[in-house]
Structures are given as structure tokens and as C-alpha cells.
Amino acid sequence: MTMNWKDLAQTVIGLGAPTLGLALGGPLGGAAGKILADALVAAMPTPAAVQATIADHGSDAASAAEAARRAESQWLAALAEVGRSQVAEVGQTQRAEMAAGDRLQRCWRPIYALELSLLECPAFAVTLLHALWIGHGAGIEGFAQLSGLLMAYFGARFGVLGVYVGGRTREKQACATGQIAPSVVNEIVRAVVKKK
């Protein structure tokens, strides 16, 4: 039976490199295994070669543990670099979108707001008022039974609209001043910290 990187996870955790051991058992096991193989100076970057190298250390378990911890440090540094790169790319994309002035980007939030406030809410209100006006018992009972669902639905829709409005305001301030405006949560945290 062929070995895979998951087979080495417990061994590597036992050597004092738990993060690297968990990574070996995950979807990035091959990349973590390559780093481990390089740190152990294994003949090949394969699970079998790494297992053989660890077994060769046998009596000198301290050197294998040191190599595993060194590999874990390299793995964490690689993950940090990937994260830093992703954050930089996302930031670059967001800045490009803000500066682009794309018509869809500018219009979709107002369209969402208009659709919600000029179509959905009035249609709901007219339907409910009509049922009340004519005394349609089944309709009124239906609205009563669905009241919790309708409140949750409209609460969520207006909540999303509120986030959109706040986000667009911050985008406009950022374009005007060149600095990202603090969110309401940041302002509240800053005020609470100031009071202490």
C-alpha cells in the first residue's frame, strides 16, 4: 500500500510540529510535505522517503524534532506570505473598483433600494390593507401566520440595504479624502476605549 502525507501527520505532531502535522492531513499536504522533506534532507519529497529519513534518525530523535520544528516555521512563514499576498490583491482590486466608476457598481445599490422601497413594501402593504378592507378572513389569517417570516425577510432586506448605504458612504469619503473612513463599529470601539 502506498503511503500518503496523512500517514505522517501523527508522527510529525509527535515531533513537536502540530501545525505542520495537521497541514499534512489536509488539502495542502503535498506542499507541507515538500517543506518537511527539504528540512529533513530526505532523498525525495515523498511520504515514504520522509518516513525513512525520520526512521534513520532513530536514536537521534532530537535532530528529527528540530528539523520538523524548522519545517513548521517555514510552513507558517509560507502561509503568512500567501495571506499577505491575498490581502494585497484584494485591496488592489477594491481600489481599482472604487476608482473605476463602473455604471453597474454605481447603480446596483440605488436600484436595490428603489426596488425594495417602491415595489416590494408598497405591494405588501396594499395586499395587506386590501385584505383588511374587504374583511378577507383567510388572507388576514395568512398574514398573521406569516408575520414572523415577513418581519425576518424585510428585516434582512433592509439590514442589507443599511450595510450597502454605509459602505457606499465610506467609499465616497475614501475617494474624496484618500483615506478609508472608519466604520460605525470602529467609532464605537474608539469611544469606549477612550473612556477607559
MIGUGU-306982 format. One record per residue: residue in one letter; x negated, y negated, z of N, C-alpha, C, O in turn. Coordinates in steps of 0.001 Angstrom, whole numbers, padded with zeros to 6 digits, always signed. Each point is the difference from the previous one (the first is absolute). Example, Ala and Ser with C-alpha at 12.3 -4.5 7.8 and 13.67 -1.06 7.14 Angstrom:
BEGIN
a-013190+005690+007800+000890-001190+000000-000900-001200+000000-001036+000019+000665/s+001386-001069-001385-000820-001190+000060+000770-001090+000730-000509-001108+000169/
***
This chain:
BEGIN
m-000842+001188+000000+000842-001188+000000-000885-001249+000000-000978-000079+000743/t+001329-000879-001573-000785-001221-000132+000286-000938+001163+001149-000173+000407/m-002193-000423+000116+000165-000978+001085+000466-001328-000568-000294-000342-001145/n+001021-000395+001960+000297-001382-000373-000370-000906+001176-000371+000476+001073/w+000476-001771-001291-000454-000956+001017+000800+000102+001288-000522-000303+001072/k+001783+000724-001158+000819+000137+001208-000597+001029+000954+000131-000115+001218/d-000792+001126-001793-000594+001049+000833-001106-000540+000907-000317+000603+001025/l-000262-001727-001399-001088-000578+000792+000475-001054+000999-000788-000485+000812/a+002054+000135-000867+000500-001099+000824-000266+000228+001485-000546-000880+000665/q+000915+002024-000140-000186+000271+001428-001475+000028+000390-000370-000464+001078/t-000469+001008-001957-001442+000047+000275-000559-001408+000123-000765-000293+000919/v+001147-000576-001843-000507-001376+000002+000539-000762+001204-000729-000789+000602/i+001988+001009-000242+000552-000628+001211-000792+000455+001210-000301-000802+000884/g-000042+002096-000837-000795+000532+001098-001404-000579+000064-000620-000012+001064/l+000115-000467-002197-001329-000624-000029+000037-001453+000465-001035-000663+000061/g+002224+000171+000265+000106-001365+000520+000356-001034-001055-000266-001189+000181/a+000869+001632-001285+000411-000931-001057+001483+000226-000304+000338+000529-001059/p+000550-000924+001977+001426+000315-000171+000660-000688-001200+000839+000599-000671/t-001207-001829+000403+000609-000709-001128-000380+000664-001313+000841+000182-000882/l-002101+000177+000758-000460+000680-001207+000648+001379-000109+000374+000425-001093/g-000241+000275+002221+000646+001311-000017+001440-000082-000471+000447+000828-000794/l+000285-001831+001286+001381-000189-000455+000058-000354-001475+000911+000427-000710/a-001881-001208+000246-000031-000377-001411-000237+001224-000880+000552+000090-001097/l-001364+000845+001566-000255+001221-000773+001286+000790-000220+000153+000670-001021/g+000761-000747+001965+001261+000717-000118+001049-000741-000792+001087+000533-000222/g-001375-001740-000211+000986-000819-000702-000251-000087-001496-000827+000730-000547/p+001545-001623-000103-000105-000127-001459-001350-000534-000484-000360+000189-001162/l-000381-000849+002038-001313-000513-000378-001122+000902+000496-001132-000448+000183/g+001452+001726+000035-000971+000945+000524-001235+000142-000855-001104+000141+000527/g+001266-000174-001830-001157+000127-000896-000984-001138+000158-001211+000219+000024/a+001728-001448+000084-000879-001165+000173-000696+000048+001353-001192-000289+000101/a+001942+000655+000943-000597+000115+001332-001023+001128+000022-001047-000117+000637/g+001351+001205-001331-000926+001129-000061-001293-000348-000698-001064+000477+000396/k+001134-001297-001425-001206-000430-000718-000909-000801+000936-001215+000198+000016/i+001808-001095+000755-000782-000789+000960-000624+000912+001049-001161-000176+000371/l+001936+001156+000107-000522+000946+000986-001137+000828-000586-001019+000215+000657/a+001192+000246-001887-001042+000802-000656-001282-000804-000151-001092+000527+000214/d+001213-001798-000580-001189-000848-000146-000692-000211+001341-001229+000016+000074/a+002014-000215+000987-000588-000240+001330-000709+001248+000529-001023-000095+000677/l+001578+001257-000994-000610+001256+000454-001108+000495-000934-000692+000970+000307/v+000532-001642-001445-000952+000400-001036+000300+001436-000441-000885+000852-000072/a+002169-000618-000219+000424+001314-000484-000461+000187-001434-000195-000968-000735/a+000022+002236+000343-000476+000311-001353+000963-000526-001059-000428-000471-001054/m+001732+000551+001333+001030-000474-000932+001130-000634+000802+000189+000342+001167/p+000560-001250-001765+001127-000606+000729+001246+000886-000061+001048-000424-000487/t-001171+001658+000987+001125+000928+000036+000228+000441+001441-000920-000046+000816/p+002138+000473-000499+000262+000457+001366-000912+001154+000426-000483+000027+001132/a+000251+000916-002030-000848+001149+000348-001429-000439+000296-000616+000489+000947/a+000085-001406-001751-001375-000470+000211-000114-000779+001299-000998+000122+000709/v+002010-000922-000389-000019-000759+001253+000094+000951+001182-000707-000172+000993/q+001578+001178-001091+000129+000991+001068-001325+000724+000217-000407+000222+001140/a-000265+000146-002227-001287+000690+000105-001047-000904+000643-000810+000467+000801/t+000816-001757-001141-000965-000942+000572+000234-000159+001496-000950-000042+000782/i+002237-000046-000380+000307-000108+001429-000454+001270+000719-000556-000070+001096/a+000792+001228-001714-000413+001272+000611-001519+000091+000091-000529+000559+000960/d-000178-001104-001950-001462+000019+000024-000558-000805+001167-001064+000312+000536/h+001805-001362-000149-000462-000808+001135+000081+000818+001285-000776-000218+000931/g+001716+001160-000884+000181+000942+001096-000500-000463+001351+000741-000608+000772/s-002016+000901-000486-000550-000317+001321-000154-001499+000214-000032-000463+001140/d-000066-000306-002236-000174-001448+000124+001337-000695-000300+000117-000765-000957/a+000881+001051+001796+001338-000558-000213+000002-001514+000128+000857-000670-000575/a-001815+000122+001329-000046-001447+000188-000267-000718-001316+000570-001063-000249/s-001427+001627-000595-000278-000662-001280+001209+000065-000926+000258-000947-000742/a+000490+002057+000775+001216+000100-000811+001045-000996+000497+000688-000643-000793/a-000577+000522+002125+000956-000956+000561-000387-001428-000360+000865-000818-000315/e-002157+000516+000360-000470-001339-000371+000305-000296-001464+000435-001100-000340/a-000665+002088-000524+000299-000182-001428+001499-000197-000217+000406-000821-000823/a+000423+001574+001563+001451-000142-000130+000451-001381+000463+000855-000618-000635/r-001422+000128+001735+000365-001345+000486-000478-001079-000978+000687-001001-000204/r-001850+001203-000393-000500-000943-001000+000934-000011-001227+000303-001054-000558/a+000144+002256+000158+000938+000097-001129+001323-000685+000338+000614-000644-000850/e-000186+000795+002109+001244-000656+000411-000141-001519-000067+000925-000689-000433/s-002056+000169+000852-000240-001448-000093+000045-000466-001449+000568-001048-000306/q-001172+001835-000583+000019-000352-001424+001423+000072-000551+000399-000830-000817/w+000367+001833+001270+001390+000146-000436+000832-001204+000444+000776-000544-000785/l-000936+000136+002024+000745-001158+000505-000393-001272-000743+000850-000842-000289/a-002135+000704-000019-000451-001170-000761+000603+000009-001402+000383-001046-000524/a-000301+002239-000084+000593+000104-001338+001480-000358+000042+000498-000697-000885/l+000210+001173+001916+001423-000344+000133+000191-001495+000220+000921-000600-000556/a-001787-000001+001362+000092-001439+000241-000229-000779-001285+000670-001002-000253/e-001606+001455-000551-000285-000679-001269+001186+000121-000953+000358-000959-000683/v+000244+002138+000644+001188+000183-000843+001122-000930+000476+000656-000648-000816/g-000435+000581+002128+001023-000886+000541-000272-001455-000316+000908-000742-000377/r-002168+000330+000532-000373-001386-000296+000244-000310-001478+000492-001075-000343/s-000837+002016-000518+000200-000183-001430+001480-000111-000339+000398-000840-000808/q+000421+001697+001435+001436-000047-000267+000608-001314+000468+000822-000585-000706/v-001212+000118+001877+000525-001269+000508-000393-001146-000933+000810-000883-000283/a-002056+000900-000192-000450-001057-000914+000795+000036-001303+000372-001046-000531/e-000110+002250+000015+000766+000115-001250+001443-000458+000182+000553-000682-000862/v+000051+001057+001982+001376-000427+000263+000059-001521+000123+000897-000638-000552/g-001856+000059+001278-000041-001456+000143-000177-000688-001341+000644-001013-000271/q-001514+001559-000568-000227-000582-001323+001276+000082-000834+000351-000952-000697/t+000342+002088+000768+001252+000155-000738+001052-000984+000494+000708-000610-000802/q-000603+000453+002122+000984-000932+000545-000309-001437-000406+000906-000758-000343/r-002181+000384+000382-000356-001368-000420+000313-000211-001474+000486-001062-000389/a-000765+002071-000432+000288-000118-001434+001499-000119-000239+000428-000777-000855/e+000380+001540+001602+001450-000078-000160+000540-001358+000437+000900-000549-000634/m-001459+000007+001727+000458-001311+000474-000340-001088-001009+000792-000915-000227/a-001961+001017-000373-000434-001035-000931+000623+000173-001381+000043-000953-000778/a+000442+002156+000462+000493+000276-001346+001256-000789-000335+000186-000414-001144/g+000674+000204+002129+001237-000713-000288+000914+000806-000908+000738-000575-000800/d-000774+001879+000910+000817+000886-000820+001480-000303+000222+000443-000173+001136/r+000310+000112-002221+001418-000354+000083+000778+000999+000859+000831-000398+000816/l-001099+001700-000998+000709+001001+000795-000332-000164+001482+000878+000099+000857/q-002150-000349-000568-000394-000175+001400+000694-001214+000608+000425+000041+001155/r-000308-001115-001920+000642-001210+000515+001512+000162+000132+000613-000599+000884/c-000006+001411-001763+001460+000039-000080+000672+001134+000756+001179-000114+000335/w-001877+001195-000056+000713+001153+000544+000551-000249+001402+001057+000528+000342/r-001746-001315+000468+000539-000268+001331+001231-000902-000063+000992+000279+000674/p-001030-001358-001469+001232-000789-000120+001153+000797-000588+001145-000176+000417/i-001427+001054-001384+001068+000833-000572+000568+000922+001071+001215+000171+000098/y-002090+000419+000699+000438+000867+001103+000903-000779+000953+001056+000490+000400/a-001471-001701-000038+000781-000827+000931+001349-000383-000602+001024+000048+000681/l-001026-000428-001954+001250-000394-000644+000953+001179-000131+001200-000127+000246/e-001741+001267-000634+000841+001192-000153+000632+000385+001327+001181+000342+000055/l-001968-000398+001015+000516+000383+001313+001024-001002+000514+001063+000383+000491/s-001385-001662-000606+000880-001008+000600+001169-000422-000898+001025-000450+000513/l-001152+000582-001831+001081-000435-000886+000824+001151-000572+001098-000224-000508/l-001615+001462+000583+000770+001122-000532+000426+000992+001084+001191+000222+000215/e-002170+000368+000461+000324+001066+000954+000837-000492+001176+001056+000560+000293/c-001529-001604+000377+000730-000477+001180+001400-000504-000344+000956+000366+000683/p-000799-001205-001732+001360-000425-000350+000903+001164-000422+001183+000019+000339/a-001739+000956-001081+000824+001139-000413+000476+000786+001214+001157+000416+000063/f-002040-000217+000889+000370+000705+001230+001067-000789+000764+001000+000564+000444/a-001221-001873-000297+000938-000845+000751+001370-000035-000675+001025+000102+000675/v-001001-000247-002002+001280-000055-000723+000752+001313+000150+001212+000007+000211/t-001936+001111-000321+000644+001306+000134+000585+000188+001395+001125+000478+000144/l-001882-000853+000884+000478+000129+001372+001201-000925+000248+001002+000421+000577/l-001108-001676-001014+001102-000948+000198+001256+000428-000758+001115-000175+000491/h-001296+000732-001678+001151+000474-000770+000693+001140+000743+001228+000032+000085/a-002018+000910+000457+000584+001113+000751+000747-000518+001221+001072+000510+000323/l-001614-001511+000362+000670-000583+001161+001266-000756-000410+001025+000085+000676/w-001100-000824-001786+001123-000830-000460+001213+000843-000359+001131-000333+000356/i-001380+001438-001070+001149+000815-000431+000346+001066+001030+000988+000718-000155/g-001797-000612+001203+000279+000988+001042-000239+001429-000448+000731+000910+000392/h-001729-000715-001195-000339+001334-000510-000703+000793+001112-001202-000146+000221/g+001975+000980+000464-000502+000713+001175-001203+000881-000290-000955+000015+000776/a+000987+000718-001879-001116+000900-000325-001273-000797-000275-001089+000415+000398/g+001216-001541-001068-001166-000842-000292-000602-000589+001261-001218-000015+000175/i+002102-000481+000719-000471-000582+001259-000675+001077+000844-001058-000235+000584/e+001671+001413-000519-000585+001108+000755-001346+000412-000589-000933+000307+000742/g+000828-000299-002070-001269+000324-000665-001098-000989+000361-001132+000392+000283/f+001477-001683-000296-000983-001016+000391-000414+000167+001466-001170-000165+000346/a+002136+000493+000504-000310+000183+001422-000944+001179+000203-000928-000072+000805/q+001168+001160-001539-000850+001177+000146-001400-000238-000560-000976+000565+000493/l+000883-001392-001509-001295-000267-000635-000696-001237+000563-001048-000399-000508/s+001609-000206+001539-000557-001271+000481-001454+000130+000438-000805-000883-000296/g+000449+001956+000990-001394+000180+000429-000939+000123-001194-001070-000609-000026/l+001477+001400-000959-000809+000173-001203-000146-001320-000760-001091-000345-000455/l+002192-000386+000322-000048-001272-000723-000872-001028+000715-000731-000753-000643/m+000809+000721+001982-000851-000935+000746-001470+000357-000182-000840-000882-000181/a+000532+002173+000229-001393+000422-000199-000469-000341-001415-001119-000475-000191/y+001979+000720-000795-000353-000280-001390-000267-001492-000212-001048-000382-000520/f+002000-000452+000923-000190-001437-000215-001110-000555+000890-000708-000926-000397/g+000553+001480+001588-001117-000418+000853-001336+000285-000658-000907-000832+000020/a+000795+002018-000604-001246+000355-000685-000216-000883-001224-001109-000484-000229/r+002155+000273-000553-000137-000830-001204-000406-001428+000352-000895-000560-000633/f+001543-000035+001635-000353-001363+000388-001346-000043+000710-000708-001004-000081/g+000345+002084+000780-001335+000079+000604-001091-000021-001060-001002-000701+000141/v+001204+001477-001204-000958+000008-001110-000070-001382-000637-001083-000486-000325/l+002233-000138+000148+000021-001348-000569-000768-000974+000884-000722-000858-000508/g+000871+000980+001828-000736-000873+000917-001499+000191-000116-000756-000971+000018/v+000322+002221-000139-001426+000267-000176-000486-000598-001314-001084-000582-000060/y+001889+000726-000996-000385-000570-001298-000141-001511+000070-000965-000570-000508/v+001935-000069+001141-000037-001463+000100-001235-000445+000787-000714-000915-000410/g+000474+001574+001544-001184-000346+000793-001290+000247-000767-000927-000807+000061/g+000867+001917-000779-001201+000316-000785-000226-001008-001108-001134-000419-000234/r+002192+000025-000447-000152-000975-001092-000437-001354+000542-000800-000696-000626/t+001326+000324+001792-000419-001259+000609-001491+000031+000303-000715-000963-000274/r+000249+002071+000838-001435+000132+000309-000835-000020-001290-001087-000577-000024/e+001596+001207-001049-000726-000025-001278-000129-001425-000521-001072-000401-000454/k+002145-000359+000515-000043-001382-000474-000971-000833+000829-000751-000810-000544/q+000767+001010+001863-000929-000730+000857-001434+000393-000300-000891-000850+000008/a+000656+002129-000272-001349+000461-000311-000486-000591-001319-001166-000376-000120/c+002059+000293-000876-000395-000596-001285-000277-001495+000153-000904-000539-000639/a+001689-000127+001491-000163-001439+000169-001238-000354+000812-000701-000960-000317/t+000432+001733+001362-001103-000350+000909-001264+000809-000227-001079-000392+000444/g+001207+001534-001141-001165+000861-000193-000268+000906+001182-000971+000758-000008/q+001820-000822+001030-000134+000850+001179+001304+000750+000214+001084-000523-000254/i-001208+001760+000726+001185+000798+000268+000669-000540+001264-000628-000120+001052/a+001911-000202-001180+000748-000527+001141+000274+001127+000987+000295+001122-000411/p-000387-001406+001709+000273+001048+000986+001474+000382-000001+000869-000837-000248/s-000597+002095+000526+001378+000463+000060+000626-000420+001325-000688-000476+000903/v+001992+000658-000801+000718-000341+001225-000533+000840+001156-000157-000498+001115/v-000121+001772-001383-000527+000883+001049-001355-000517+000483-000264-000016+001202/n-000591-000405-002131-001304-000554+000392+000154-001241+000858-000737-000184+000969/e+001686-000667-001317+000236-001217+000776+000485+000333+001408-000420-000633+000969/i+001300+001620-000852+000506+000401+001308-001132+000577+000845-000135-000337+001177/v-000678+001206-001777-001134+000582+000731-000957-001093+000454-000471+000020+001137/r+000180-000975-002021-000894-001090+000345+000560-000822+001155-000752-000403+000888/a+002069+000148-000885+000621-000772+001077-000042+000747+001321-000236-000602+001048/v+000461+001902-001087-000030+000806+001226-001410+000066+000559-000196-000111+001210/v-000790+000292-002085-001390+000075+000451-000433-001329+000585-000743-000028+000981/k+001195-001083-001568-000354-001331+000498+000515-000216+001423-000675-000616+000824/k+001881+001129-000542+000592-000197+001323-000755+000733+001076-000001-000436+001151/k-000643+001537-001486-000751+000768+001000-001251-000739+000293-000805+000448+000817/
***
